[in-house]
Amino acid sequence: MRQYLFCLAMAVSGAAMADDLADVNKLLESKSYPQAIAMLTRLSDAGNAGAQLRLGQMYWYGEGVAVDRARADALFAKAAAAGNKEAQSALGMTAARQQHMGDIAYWTDKYDGADLVSGQFDCKAPVVPARSTTNQEIKTTNDTINAWKACYNGFVKNLNDVYPVGKRIPGEVADLMTDAEMEQAKRRLTEVYGRVGDKAKVAAQATLTAFDNWQKGTEDYVRQQNLETAQRMREAELARDNVNRNMPQPPKPVYVK
């Protein structure tokens, strides 16, 4: 339940109140928090449950104001007593936050990106020989490289899927984080994602370079073997020709008259 604007249909009493709520919405949209808080406080003191809820949210999350959960909970309680169902749910947030402090700390301070490089995304660099000298060796190396490419492409897709930053923070945890904590988490995630991506890119380039060198080495070897084979065939053919020339010729038949 983060950063909601007012709905003008919410428990308003007259056009003046509706105008006030519209003005608050504009102030919140433009992040003019001091003015918004002043208007919300006046509306809250006048007994408007919607204003009490929204002001409580701002104090609870630290949205443009210092976090003050005791004050926020008191405002939620007032709104809940007036029948505001959202405020009734908000009353349980402080207790829920205590239960999820470990999760909040994980995303703000401890997340290291291990999930991005483990399991099916643990794309270890294959061992690539300098060259292959048999068809079976060539097939084995090609199969190894293709398997690595499939793994790496899956890793890249998964890394791209984490954006926008903060997307993978569970909703029940994100809803309990202050604005400052959410910004801290996003900064950490941005740093970790960038580090993991850069490290993988360097490793992938090294593997691709090794693969290119293997291809060149193998092609050079095959080319040389083909030249040597052709040379041996020519030499064998010349030898056969020499043997044939030096063999004694059979006597020509003599005609009998």
Backbone torsions as a table, in degrees:
resi	resn	phi	psi	omega
1	MET	NA	70.3	-173.3
2	ARG	-112.2	135.0	167.9
3	GLN	51.0	56.9	176.7
4	TYR	-89.3	146.4	170.1
5	LEU	-96.2	164.6	-179.2
6	PHE	-73.5	146.0	166.7
7	CYS	-97.9	129.2	-174.7
8	LEU	-65.7	-13.7	178.5
9	ALA	-81.6	-1.0	-172.4
10	MET	-83.1	104.5	168.4
11	ALA	35.7	56.9	177.0
12	VAL	-100.2	152.3	178.9
13	SER	-121.6	87.7	175.2
14	GLY	95.3	167.4	-176.4
15	ALA	-64.9	-34.3	-178.5
16	ALA	-62.4	-42.4	178.8
17	MET	-65.0	-41.2	179.2
18	ALA	-61.3	-40.8	178.7
19	ASP	-64.3	-39.7	178.7
20	ASP	-61.8	-45.1	-179.1
21	LEU	-64.7	-37.8	177.3
22	ALA	-63.7	-40.9	178.1
23	ASP	-64.4	-38.3	178.2
24	VAL	-63.4	-42.9	178.6
25	ASN	-57.5	-44.9	-179.7
26	LYS	-63.0	-41.3	179.5
27	LEU	-64.6	-40.8	179.3
28	LEU	-67.2	-40.1	179.3
29	GLU	-63.0	-34.2	179.8
30	SER	-91.7	4.2	-179.9
31	LYS	59.9	32.7	174.1
32	SER	-86.9	73.2	-169.3
33	TYR	-66.8	-43.8	-179.1
34	PRO	-57.1	-44.0	179.4
35	GLN	-67.0	-39.8	179.6
36	ALA	-63.9	-43.1	-179.6
37	ILE	-64.8	-39.3	179.3
38	ALA	-61.8	-44.3	-179.7
39	MET	-69.0	-40.4	179.2
40	LEU	-64.6	-38.1	179.1
41	THR	-63.1	-42.8	178.5
42	ARG	-63.7	-43.1	179.0
43	LEU	-66.7	-39.3	179.4
44	SER	-64.2	-44.9	179.4
45	ASP	-63.6	-25.7	178.1
46	ALA	-81.3	-2.2	175.5
47	GLY	96.8	11.3	179.6
48	ASN	-77.5	115.8	-175.8
49	ALA	-65.0	-37.2	178.7
50	GLY	-62.9	-41.5	178.2
51	ALA	-66.6	-39.1	177.9
52	GLN	-61.2	-43.1	178.9
53	LEU	-63.0	-49.3	-175.0
54	ARG	-67.1	-39.8	177.4
55	LEU	-65.9	-39.8	176.8
56	GLY	-60.7	-40.2	177.8
57	GLN	-61.4	-41.7	-178.6
58	MET	-64.0	-42.2	177.8
59	TYR	-70.5	-34.1	-177.3
60	TRP	-69.8	-42.0	-177.8
61	TYR	-90.7	-12.1	-175.3
62	GLY	74.2	38.0	-178.3
63	GLU	-85.7	94.6	-179.7
64	GLY	76.6	10.5	-178.0
65	VAL	-156.0	158.6	177.9
66	ALA	-64.9	143.4	178.4
67	VAL	-62.0	131.5	176.7
68	ASP	-146.7	86.0	-172.9
69	ARG	-71.7	-29.1	177.7
70	ALA	-63.2	-43.8	178.4
71	ARG	-67.6	-40.0	179.5
72	ALA	-61.9	-46.2	-179.0
73	ASP	-63.5	-35.4	178.0
74	ALA	-65.8	-39.5	177.7
75	LEU	-68.1	-40.0	176.8
76	PHE	-60.3	-41.4	-178.5
77	ALA	-63.1	-40.8	178.3
78	LYS	-63.4	-45.2	-179.1
79	ALA	-66.2	-38.8	179.3
80	ALA	-65.2	-40.0	179.3
81	ALA	-63.6	-26.0	178.2
82	ALA	-85.3	1.7	176.0
83	GLY	97.4	8.4	179.2
84	ASN	-74.8	113.2	-174.6
85	LYS	-67.4	-35.8	179.2
86	GLU	-65.1	-37.3	177.6
87	ALA	-67.4	-35.1	177.3
88	GLN	-61.8	-39.5	176.5
89	SER	-69.2	-37.8	-177.7
90	ALA	-64.0	-25.4	-179.0
91	LEU	-60.5	-24.0	-179.1
92	GLY	-90.4	-0.6	-174.2
93	MET	-68.0	-38.1	-177.4
94	THR	-64.3	-42.7	177.7
95	ALA	-66.0	-40.6	179.6
96	ALA	-64.3	-36.4	179.9
97	ARG	-62.3	-41.3	179.3
98	GLN	-60.1	-36.1	-179.8
99	GLN	-72.3	-23.9	-175.3
100	HIS	-110.5	17.7	-178.9
101	MET	-61.2	-35.8	177.5
102	GLY	-63.1	-39.8	178.5
103	ASP	-67.1	-40.6	179.0
104	ILE	-63.2	-43.6	179.1
105	ALA	-64.0	-34.3	179.1
106	TYR	-60.6	-48.0	-176.1
107	TRP	-76.1	-28.6	-177.7
108	THR	-87.4	-30.0	-170.9
109	ASP	-131.4	-21.2	-168.6
110	LYS	-117.4	-14.1	-177.5
111	TYR	-60.3	130.0	-175.7
112	ASP	-123.9	3.7	176.7
113	GLY	79.5	12.7	-178.8
114	ALA	-59.1	-32.3	-179.4
115	ASP	-66.8	-19.6	-178.1
116	LEU	-82.0	-17.1	-175.3
117	VAL	-127.6	24.0	-179.4
118	SER	-120.7	168.4	178.0
119	GLY	61.0	-128.9	-177.2
120	GLN	-68.0	-12.5	-179.9
121	PHE	-102.2	9.8	177.5
122	ASP	-86.2	81.8	-172.4
123	CYS	-92.6	80.6	-179.6
124	LYS	-66.3	141.1	-179.4
125	ALA	-64.3	130.0	-179.9
126	PRO	-74.1	155.8	174.9
127	VAL	-83.1	116.0	-176.9
128	VAL	-111.4	119.4	179.7
129	PRO	-70.7	165.5	178.0
130	ALA	-65.5	-32.6	177.8
131	ARG	-164.3	163.4	174.4
132	SER	-117.4	143.4	-174.2
133	THR	-116.4	-0.2	176.8
134	THR	-134.9	160.2	177.7
135	ASN	-60.1	-37.8	180.0
136	GLN	-66.4	-40.6	177.1
137	GLU	-63.6	-40.5	178.5
138	ILE	-62.4	-45.0	179.8
139	LYS	-63.0	-44.0	-178.8
140	THR	-61.5	-44.6	-179.1
141	THR	-67.2	-42.3	177.6
142	ASN	-60.9	-43.4	179.1
143	ASP	-62.5	-40.4	179.8
144	THR	-64.0	-45.6	-179.8
145	ILE	-64.3	-42.7	-179.1
146	ASN	-64.1	-38.4	177.5
147	ALA	-64.9	-40.7	178.3
148	TRP	-65.2	-42.7	179.4
149	LYS	-59.6	-42.5	179.6
150	ALA	-62.7	-41.7	178.7
151	CYS	-64.3	-46.0	-176.8
152	TYR	-65.4	-40.4	177.9
153	ASN	-63.8	-36.1	174.8
154	GLY	-65.2	-39.8	176.7
155	PHE	-60.7	-45.9	-179.0
156	VAL	-62.7	-43.0	178.8
157	LYS	-61.6	-44.0	179.9
158	ASN	-64.8	-38.5	178.8
159	LEU	-66.0	-40.1	177.7
160	ASN	-65.5	-30.3	-177.3
161	ASP	-72.3	-11.7	-179.7
162	VAL	-78.6	-12.8	-179.7
163	TYR	-89.7	149.9	1.3
164	PRO	-67.6	153.9	-176.9
165	VAL	-55.8	133.8	-178.9
166	GLY	97.6	-7.6	-176.5
167	LYS	-59.2	-36.1	-174.1
168	ARG	-90.6	-0.2	173.6
169	ILE	-69.8	123.1	-178.5
170	PRO	-54.2	140.3	-176.7
171	GLY	-57.7	-38.5	-178.5
172	GLU	-68.0	-23.6	176.0
173	VAL	-84.5	-45.7	-179.3
174	ALA	-57.4	-37.6	-179.2
175	ASP	-67.0	-16.1	-177.9
176	LEU	-104.3	3.1	-179.4
177	MET	-94.2	143.0	174.6
178	THR	-72.3	167.2	177.4
179	ASP	-59.6	-40.8	-179.8
180	ALA	-65.1	-40.3	178.6
181	GLU	-66.0	-39.4	178.7
182	MET	-64.4	-41.5	177.9
183	GLU	-65.4	-38.5	177.8
184	GLN	-64.4	-42.7	178.4
185	ALA	-62.4	-42.3	-179.5
186	LYS	-65.1	-38.0	177.5
187	ARG	-63.7	-43.9	179.8
188	ARG	-64.7	-45.1	-179.4
189	LEU	-61.8	-42.6	178.9
190	THR	-59.3	-43.6	-180.0
191	GLU	-65.7	-44.9	-178.4
192	VAL	-66.6	-46.4	179.7
193	TYR	-58.5	-43.8	180.0
194	GLY	-63.6	-42.3	-179.5
195	ARG	-65.2	-45.2	179.7
196	VAL	-63.0	-44.0	-179.7
197	GLY	-64.2	-43.1	-179.6
198	ASP	-65.0	-42.3	180.0
199	LYS	-63.7	-43.0	180.0
200	ALA	-65.9	-37.3	-179.6
201	LYS	-64.2	-43.1	179.2
202	VAL	-63.2	-45.3	180.0
203	ALA	-63.9	-40.2	-179.8
204	ALA	-65.3	-40.2	179.6
205	GLN	-63.7	-38.9	178.1
206	ALA	-63.6	-40.8	178.6
207	THR	-65.6	-43.5	179.5
208	LEU	-64.8	-36.2	176.9
209	THR	-65.1	-43.7	177.4
210	ALA	-61.7	-38.1	179.4
211	PHE	-66.9	-43.3	177.9
212	ASP	-61.1	-42.2	178.9
213	ASN	-64.5	-39.0	177.7
214	TRP	-62.8	-44.9	179.2
215	GLN	-59.2	-46.3	-179.4
216	LYS	-63.9	-45.7	-179.7
217	GLY	-61.7	-41.5	-179.8
218	THR	-68.9	-42.5	178.4
219	GLU	-63.2	-40.8	177.9
220	ASP	-63.2	-41.2	-179.9
221	TYR	-64.4	-46.7	-179.6
222	VAL	-62.5	-41.7	179.4
223	ARG	-62.1	-44.8	179.3
224	GLN	-64.3	-41.4	178.8
225	GLN	-63.5	-39.7	179.2
226	ASN	-64.7	-40.8	178.1
227	LEU	-63.9	-43.4	180.0
228	GLU	-65.7	-38.8	178.3
229	THR	-64.8	-43.6	178.4
230	ALA	-62.4	-40.4	179.0
231	GLN	-63.7	-41.9	179.1
232	ARG	-64.1	-38.7	179.7
233	MET	-65.3	-40.0	178.2
234	ARG	-65.2	-42.3	179.3
235	GLU	-64.0	-39.9	178.1
236	ALA	-65.1	-38.4	-180.0
237	GLU	-67.2	-40.3	177.2
238	LEU	-63.8	-39.9	179.0
239	ALA	-63.2	-41.0	178.7
240	ARG	-64.4	-39.7	178.8
241	ASP	-63.6	-41.4	179.2
242	ASN	-64.1	-40.9	179.3
243	VAL	-62.6	-44.2	-178.3
244	ASN	-63.9	-38.4	-179.3
245	ARG	-68.6	-33.1	-175.6
246	ASN	-89.2	-6.2	178.7
247	MET	-71.8	140.3	177.3
248	PRO	-61.9	138.8	-178.8
249	GLN	-83.3	141.0	178.1
250	PRO	-66.7	147.0	179.8
251	PRO	-62.0	143.9	178.0
252	LYS	-74.6	145.0	179.2
253	PRO	-67.8	144.3	179.1
254	VAL	-104.6	129.7	179.5
255	TYR	-77.3	136.7	177.6
256	VAL	-102.6	127.2	177.5
257	LYS	-90.5	NA	NA
